[in-house]
């Protein structure tokens, strides 16, 4: 009897425990699904807002205006609920048992073009102004869309025009060149009419050669024509072609041809074509007659940088019979890449020589790979500690954080691709991390969608061992930033309502203070909202109650019909106890600024950001020399396609890096402020191989500039470590 009773009691206890476990499992599964839904909706919202913004811009510019927009289609997209029609852009996302339509509305007509993705992933999408509407989604990309040449009479040159099919089916392309000018000539692959089939994918891109020439007696000035491109998918382009005929004013000395040679010594005796930024390029130009004899002549000599900008220009007479020799000095700010020297004689003879400039004291190390966006430039993904060890952190894939450490000045790295702790699991969805170094203390932060926590990793022994905490346990999004000074740890993060919150620890992470909302988001009825993302943080102080904190974020606002974008700033002079009023970074155009990266040198505060206008996206710097009380701004880049700026210091002065060009063919550019003005823009990479998302350490630790970036045109992408200058070794 007692055995039977005991069996019944055990059965009841087991049943109760099973019910409790089922409840916990169901609750946990619900939380995971809720977190996943938040991410999916956020990605969809970001995509439709970016497309709506671009559509408004090209509509305002008029017919022919174009934008290339980088979008993400969420993993849980409902492909049957992806619409571009009338005045609304919609992406449907599976949420729970149904579909939630995420839409953005514009005050104009929009139509879907020949290619608009409906499968999960990240894509480039064209937005183009048409007669009476804006088309979103082109399959055909042509680069460049116009051509300009400068020629002397009796000369010719050529350039490539590249066609890429981003659609899913072959495109039949026809190109017809219209050229009626009798003093100049133009052709495409030695003809005027060309047709070919263009297969999908960047690996199947095709190039044609556009050749132009000027007759001996061609009149000076502009000569023009155009090329029309038509396809079988109703996409077309009109490409203007301009030839500017110029010539020196000097008289010819019977020159039949010219030669140019480059050397690495002042005696012009050691030939060389590869130079570093600290060297001088010595060159010699020789003029020959038809009998191959040297003949005196006055020649025009020009030195061009890798962007074909003229860096030196002059007309010279020989220093000896038939020969002119000179030099062009390089320096640390000289742009790396392939340079050229051209020489022209008034009679029409010309030649060009090429040389390569490599960066001085620079280094690139391939660390690992990523299948995701590894970090945002507003965060810090790299730092140096008190021993001059290098620490790098990034999102390895959607569920893994990677951590790399070098103890030998970046020669080699030890890498952990499963770096997590606290409530995270190996399979939980994680977001882009950030890292901070102070002395021997390393602090890493990321947000975890599975647990909906802010996860903090703390090492007090230069990264040898780690302790983990989760001071925030609900309602998070992907954006975060961390800075540590002494025992004080300062953290910004974005919560589920797109508020930006601040919290800190004054005892090295043993305890944590309360949250303070610095930027309050809001939703204002149909399609109206005010959201904050892309947080950035800088600290002037040593870990005391008088630390000055400088915070910035990206503000996205909509009134239901249009969007505005801005970088916003707040500061604290007492280690985050109280904060100054919100301040919008000075917009210099008709749309606004965004995606800020902040750094500081004492009371000088520098915020690099991407500035949008109706015609361009450029890198700019907002600067305050009084701790954020007053501000000025200036444009840093001179191209219309500058993205993802990251701000650091070159000693005490601001130094800005950014991606130039599209994500698929981008390069990393940089520019240094010398105290009185900006040095020339230089390219760290020039291979056009998807160099993207530069992320620099905030300061000049190790007496050098160091950064990481993503490289490649398709997943898995490379993660590369780079530096400028000779870093102090451990």
N, C-alpha and C positions, 0 to 999 in steps of 0.2 A: 504493500500500500504506500509506504513512504517512498519507495523507488519510483512508483508511478507518479506520485505527487511531485517529486523532484524533477522527473522528466517533463511534466507539464510546465513547471516553473521555468526550466531551461528553455523550453520551446517558446514561452511567452517572452522571455528576455531576448532571445535570438530574434524573434519577430520585431520587437520594439527597436532593437539595434539595426535591423535591416531597414526598417522604415526611416530611421534617422539618417542612415547612410544614403538611402535613395533621395531623401530631401536635400542633403548636402550636395550630392552629385547633381541633382536637378538645379539647385541654386547656383552652383559653380558653372554649370553649362550655360545657364541663362546669362550670368555675368560675362562669360566669354563671348557669347553671341551679341550681347549688348555692346561690348567694347569693339568687336569686329564691325558691327553696324555703324558705330560712330566713325571709325576710320573710313569705311566705304562712302558714307554720306559726305564726309569732309573732302575726300578726293573728288567726288562728283561735283560738289559745290565749287571747289577750286577750278575745275575744268570749265564749267559753264560760265563762271565769272570771267575767266581769262578770255574765253572766246567772245563774250559779250563786250568786253572792253576793247578788244581788237576790232570787232565789227563796228563799233561806234567810231573808232579812230579812222578806219579806212573810209567809212561813209562821209565823215567830215572832210577828208582830203579830196574825195571825188573819184570818178571813174579811173581805173588803172592802179589805184593805190593798193598795196599789198602788205600783209603781215604774216610772219611764220610763228606759230604759237605752239609751245610745248605743253601737251596735255597728258593726263593719265585717265584711262578708262578703268574703273574699279573692278576688282576680282569678281564681285557679286552683281555685275551689271545685268540688267534684263535687256538683251539686244533688241527685243521687239518694242522697247520703250525709249529708244534713242531717236530724237526728232530734232531737225533744224528746219523750221517752217514758220511762215508768217513773220512774227516778231519775237519768237520764243525759241530758246535752245534748251533742250531737256535731255537728261540722262536718268533713266529709271534704275533703281537699285533694289535688289531683293532684301527686304527687312522683315524678319519674322516669317509669317505665312503669306505676305503680300509684297507689293512693289511700291516704293516711295519714289515719286517723280521729283527730281531736283532740277529746278528751272531758273533761268535768268532771262529777263525780258528787256528788249531794246526798243527804242522809238524809231524803228526803220524795218524794212522788209529784209528777211534773211532766207536764203535757200541753201540746201545741201548740194555740194558739187559732186564731181566724179569719184571722190574718195573721202569717206569719213569712217574711221574705225568704230566697230561695235564690239570688238573682242577685248578682254582685259590686257592691259599693257600701257606703255608710254610711247607717245607718237609725236611727230611734228605735223601740224596741220596748217595749210595755207588759208588765209582769210583775205578775200580780194573784193575790191569795189567794182561793181558792174553798173550798167545803166538801169537805174531804178531799184536796185537791190544790192545786197552784199552776199557773195557766195562763200560758204564755209566748206573747205575740203577740196583741194585740187590734187589730182594724181601726178601731174607733170610739174617738175621743177627744172628751170633753166638758169644757169649761172655762168656769166653775168647776164643781166637783162638789157644791158646797153654796152657799147664799146666806144672808146676814145683812143685815138692814136696821134702822136706828134711825129712828123717826118720832115727831113730835109728833101728838097727836090732830088729826083733820081735815086730814091731809096725805097725800101720796102720792109715790112715787118709782119708778124702774125701773132695770134693768140688763140687759146682754146675756148670753146663754148661747150659746157657740159650739160647733158640731159639725163635726168634721173626719174624713174617711174616709181612712185610711192604707192601705187594702187596694187590690185591683185591680179590684173589681167594685162596682156601686152597692149601697147599703144602704137598705132601707126602715126608716125610723125612726118610731116612735110615742111621743109624750110625753103623759102624763096627769097632771094636777094634782089632788091631793086636798087640799081646804081646807074645813073644817067650822066654823071659828071665825066667829061672827056679828059680832064687834066689829071685825074686820079683813077685808080681802079680798085675793085674789091671782088673777092670770090670766097666761096665756102668749099673747101676740099677741091679747089681748082674748077669749080662750076658755079652756076648761079641757082640751080634748083637741085634739091637733095631730098630723098625719102628713105626712111628706114623704120624697122620694127624695134620698139624699145621694150625689153622684157622687164618684169617687176624686180625691184630690189636694188640697193645701192651697189652691189657687186656687178650689176649689169648696166651701170651707167655708161653712156657713150659720149665721146667728145668729137667735135668737128673743128677744123682749123679755119679761122677767119683770116684771110690774107688781104693786106692792103698795100698799095704802092703809089708813089707820086712820080709823075713824069719829070724830065729834066727842066722843062719850062713851066711847071705847075705854079700857078699864082699863089701868093701867100694868103693864109686865112683858112677859114673852115670850109670843108667840102663834105657833103652829107648824103646819106642814103638810108635805107632801112631794110630789115629782114622781117618777114612775116612767118610765124610758125602756126600751123594748123594741125589738128589731130582728128581721129575718128571718135573722140569722146566729147566733142564740143568745147574743148579747152583750146585757147589760142593766145598768142602773144605778138606784140609789135615791138621790135627791137631797133632803136635808133643806132646808127653807126656814123661816127664823126671822125674825119681826118683833118688835123690842123697842120698845114704846111708852113714851115718856118725855115730860115736859113741864116747863116752868119753873114755879116756885112763885109768881111775881109775878102780879099782877092785870092784866087787860087794860084798856086805856084807850079802847076803842071803835075799835080799829085794823081797817081793812078790808084794807089791803095795805102792804107795805114795799118800799123800794128801796135798793140799795147802789151807790155809785159809788167808783171808785178814782182816785187822783191821784198826781202825781209831785212835788208841792211841799207844804210845811207849811201854806200858806194854803188848801189844798184848792180851788184854782182851775183847775189844768191837768189835765184828765182824761187818764188813761193806763192801759193794761192790760198793758204789757210792761215788765219791770224787769230789771236786772242784779243780781248777787249783792251788789253794794256799795251798793245804793240802799235807800230806805225806802218802803214802800207806805203811803200815806195813804188813808184811806177815810172815807166818810160814809154813815150809815144814816138814812133818813127814814121816819117813820110817818104814814100818811094814813088819814083816815076815808072813808066811802063817798061823801062829797061832794068828794073830792080835796083836802081841807084838811089841813094838818099838825096832828097831835094828839099830845100827850105820852103816852108809854108806856114801860114798862120792857121792854127786849129782851135776849135772850140772843144773844151774838155769838161765833161760833167760826171760827177760821182753820184750814184743812186743807192738808196738804202733798200732793204728787202720789200718795202711797200712801193717802190718806184718813185719815192719822193727825192727831189734833187737836193743833195746835201752840199755840193760844191759846184760852182758854175763860173767859167771864165774863158776868155779868148787869149791865146798865148802865141808868142814867137819862139823859134827854136833857141835852145841854149847852146847848141852846137849844130853842125851841118845836118839838117834833116831830122834832128832829135830834140825832143823836149822832155825833161825829167823833173819830177816833183814828188810830193808825198801827201798823204792824208792821215792825220793822227787819229787814233782810236782812244777810247777811255772806258772806264767801268760802266758808264751809262750808254755806250754805243749799242745800238740794237743788233742783236745776233741774227744770223741768217746769211743768205746769199746776196752779196752786193755786186754792183757792176760799175765799170768805168767806160764811158763812151767818148769817142773822138770823131769830129766832123771837119771836113774841109769844104771850103766854099764851092769847089767844083763838083761836089757830090760824093766824094769818097768818104767812107765812114767805117767804123769798126767798134766792137764792144768786147770787153774782157770781164771775166767774173772772178770774184774771190769770196771766201767764206769767213765769217766772223763768228767765233765760238765764245760763249760766256766764260769770263774769267772766274776761277775759284767757285765754280758751280758743280753741283752733283745731283744726280737723280738715281734713286734706288727703287726698283720694283718691289713692293712689299708683299702684296697678295692680290686678291680679287674681291669683287662684290657683285651681287645680283640686284642691288637696290640703290636708292639714293643714299650714299654712305654718311653724309653730313651736310649741314647747311653752312654757308659762310658766316651767318650771324652767330653761330656757335664757335667754340674753340675745340678742335679735334687734335691739337698737338701742343705740347709744352715741354720745357726743359726744367729739371729740378736742380736742387742745390749742388748735386754732384756732377752736373752737366749730362745726366742721362736724358735720353729723349723718350717721350711717352706719346703714343698715337692711339686713337680710338676711333672706330667706325662701325656702321651697320653692315655686317657681313652678308646677311640675308634677312628676310622678314622675321625670323625667330632667333637670330644669333648676333651677338655683339662680338667684335674682334678687338683685341688689345695687343699692341706691339711695343716693345721696349728695346732700346739700344744702349749698351754700356760702353761702346767704343766709337762714339761720335758719328753714328749713322753708317758705319761700314757694314755691319750686320744687325739684324733684328731677331729677337725671339718673339714668336707670335702665338697668341691664344685665341682661337676662333670660336670658343665657347665660354665667353667671359660674362658671367652673370652671378646674381646672388639674391638673398632675401626670399621674397615670395615668387620670383621668376622660376619658370620651368624651362626645360630644353625646347619645348614646342610652343611656348607662349609668344604672341606677337609683340615685338619690341620696336621702339622708335629710335631715331638718330640720337647718339649719345654726345656728351661734351666732357671735357677734362680740364683740370686746373692743377698747376704745380706751384708749391711754395716751400722752399727748403727741401726737407726729406719727405714732405707730405704730398701725396697725390690723391686727388678727389675726382671720381668719375660719377656722372649722373646720366640716367636714361629713364624713359617711361615705359611701362609694361601694360599692354592692353589686356592681357589675360587676367592679371590681378587688379588692373586699374590703379596701379601704384606708381609713385615716383621712387625709383630705386637709387640709392646712394652707395657707392663703393669707396672705402677709405683705406689708404695705405700710409703707414707712418715710417716705412723702411724702404723708400724709393721704388716701390712696386714689387718687392719680393713677396709680400703677403697682403691679403685684403680682408677687411671686415665689411659687412653689408648691413644696410638698414632700409626701411621703407617709411619715411616720416609722413608721406602723404598716401592715403589708402583708398581714395575714390576719386572719380570724376576728372580724368586726365585726358590730355591730347598729346600730340607728338613733340611739341616744341619745348626746349629747356635750355638753360645756360647756368654755368657754375663758375664761381671764383673763390679761391681760398687765400686768406692772409692770416698767418699765425694759427690761432685756434678758432678763428672765425670763418665759417663757411656760409657763403651767400648764394642763394639759388632762386632763379626765375623759372616759372613754367606756365603753360597755357592749360586751363581747365576745360571741361566739356562744353561750357557755354562760350568759349573763346575769350574769357577773362584772362588777364595776365596777373598772376599772383607771385608774391615774394615771401620767402621764409628763410630763416637762418639758424645757425648754431653758434654759440659763443664758447663752447667747450670741446671743439674738435669732433663733434658728431655724437657725443654721449647723450645730449638732450637737444630738443629742437623747439624753437619758438613758434608763435602763432603765425598764421597766414595773413598777409595784407594784400588786398586787391589793388593793384596799381592802375590797371586799365579795366574799366567796367564795360563789358559788351552789352548789346541789347538787340532785340528783335522787335520790329515796329509794324506789325501787320503784314499784309501780303507783299512779299519780296523785299521788304525793307529790313536792314540790319546794320549793325556796327560791330565788326569782329576784329580780333587782334591775334597775330601770329608772329613767327620769326623773331623771337626774343634775343637780345644781345646785352651783355653786362661787362662793365669795367670797374675797377676799384683803384682809388688813389689812397693808399694807407698801408699800415703794417700790421693790422689786426687789432685795432683798439676801438673804443667807443666813438672816436672822432674820424673813423674812416669815411671818405667820400665815395659814394656809390653813384654810378652813372648807368642808367638803364634805357634801352631803346627797343622798339618793336615796330612791326608792320601793321598798319591799320587799313582795313578794307571796309568801306561803307557804301551802302546803297539806299536810295530813296524809293526803290521800286522801278525806276526807269533808267537810271544810270549809276555807275560806280565811280568812286574816287579812291585813290590810293595814296598813302602818306607814311613817312617815317615819323614816329612820335618819340619824345624824350621826357624823362623825369630824373630828378637827382635827389640825393639825400646827403646831408653833411654830418649825420650822426649815426652812421653804421646801419641805416635802415629803420630807425625808430620813427622818424617822420620824413615825409617826402614833399618836394616842391611840386608846383602845378604842372600839369601836362602841357607840353610844348610841341607843336608840329614843326618838323624840319622845313626850312624855307624851300618851297617849290619854285622852280624857275620857269615852269611851263604850264600848259593848260590842263594837265592831268594830275601829276603829283609824284611823290617819291616812295620808294619801298625797299624791302629786304635789306635792312641796315646791318652794318658791322661796326662796332664801337671799340675804340681803344683810347688810352689816356697817357699823358706824360705830365704828372703833377696836376695843376689846375687846367692844363690844356686838354681839351676833349675833341676827338676826331670821329666823325660818323661818316663812313663810306656807304653809299647806297646807289641803287639803280633808279634813274629818273626817266619816267615815261612822259612822252609828249605825243601829239598827234602824228608826228613824223619820225620819231627816233627814240631809241633807248640808249642812254649814255651813262658813264660812271661819273659821279660827282662826290664832292667832299663837303660836309658841313663842319665848320670849325668854330670852337669857342675857346678863348684864352683866359676866361674867368670862371671856370667851373660850371658853365652852362647858363650863365646870366644873359650873355649876349652872343649872337651867332652871325657868321657870314658863310657864304657858300661859293663854290667854284666848280667848273666843269673840269674833269680829269682826262677823260678819253676824248678822242676826236673822231670816233667812228659811230655809226648809228646803230650798231648791234653789240652793245657791251652789257654783260650780265654777271650776276653773282660776285659782287665786289667783296673783298675781305681787306680789312684795315689792320696794319701793324705799324711798328716804328723802325726806322733806320737810324739807330742811335736815339736821338730825341725828336726827330722829325717824322711826319706821317709818310707812309709807304703803302701804296694801293696795288693790289693784284685783282685781275678779273678775267673772265672768259670773253674772248673776242670772236664773234661769228656765231653760227648755229651750233647746237650741241653735237651734231654729227661730224662737222669739220672744224670745230673750234680750236683755238690756241690760247695759251695762258700769256697775257700781257701784263706789264707792270710799269709803274711810274713812281719816281722819287721826288719828294719836295726838299729843296736844298736850303731852305731858310728864307730865301727871297723870291723864289719862283719854282716852277716845275721843270725838272729835267725832261729830256726827250722820252717818248714812249718806247719801251723795248719789248721784245717778244722772248719769253723763256722757251716756248715751243714754237715750231714752225712747220710741223708735219701735217697739220689739219686733220688729225686723227682723233677727233672727239675728246680733246683735252678740256676738262670741265670742272666746275665746283672747287676752285682753289680755296684752301682754308689754312690761314697762317696763324702761328702763335702770336699772342697779343703784343709781345715786347721784343726787345733786342737781346734776350738772354743768349749767352754763348757768343756774343759779339757777331751775330750773323742773322740773316733773315732765313727762316725755315717755313716750309708749308707742305701740305699734302694736296693731291688732286686726283680726280678720276680720269681714266684714259680709256678710249676704245669707242667703237661705234655700235656694239651690241653686247648684251649680257652673255657671259660674265665679264664685267669691266675690270681693268687693272686699277689698283691703288698704288700711287707713286709718292715717294718722299723726295723733296727737293730742297736745295739750299742755295743761297747767294752769299758769297763771302767765305772766309776761312773760319770755321767755328772753333771755339775753345774746346779742346778735348777734356774728357774726365781726368 
